Amino acid sequence: MNAERGFTLIEVMVALAIFAVMAGAVSLANTQNLMSARQIQEQTQARWVNDTVLSQLRMTGLPDPGTQTEQVTFNDQTWRVEVTVTAVEMELLGPFLRRVELRAFPQDSDASVDALIAVLGATP
């Protein structure tokens, strides 16, 4: 018997095709993980920005109803925060409550990354 050892060209091509498919799948999974990590980082920063603006509102007393826009720089990124304040009318408590809605936008985007709603109150 004169059997030759080694792989045929077809076997090598099949192995390369399998490797290419697996490498593509791994590459796609890594790309999706990186995109998810970036999105989580952006959402976390936006929440910190909203929390900071809300803390500043709490320190200044009961805000007046209306809408305002603030520019906040956090972690070398500029954010636009839209603050909407509405009065909450309750007979029992009087006009001492405000509903505050904050939306954080990256500087060059019209899509909000985070929204925070809180109720602020003052002693009568």
Secondary structure, DSSP 4 states (H G I P E B T S, - for coil): --PPPS--HHHHHHHHHHHHHHHHHHHHHHHHHHHHHHHHHHHHHHHHHHHHHHHHHHHT-SPPSEEEEEEEEETTEEEEEEEEEEEEEETTTEEEEEEEEEEEEETT-SS-SEEEEEEEE---
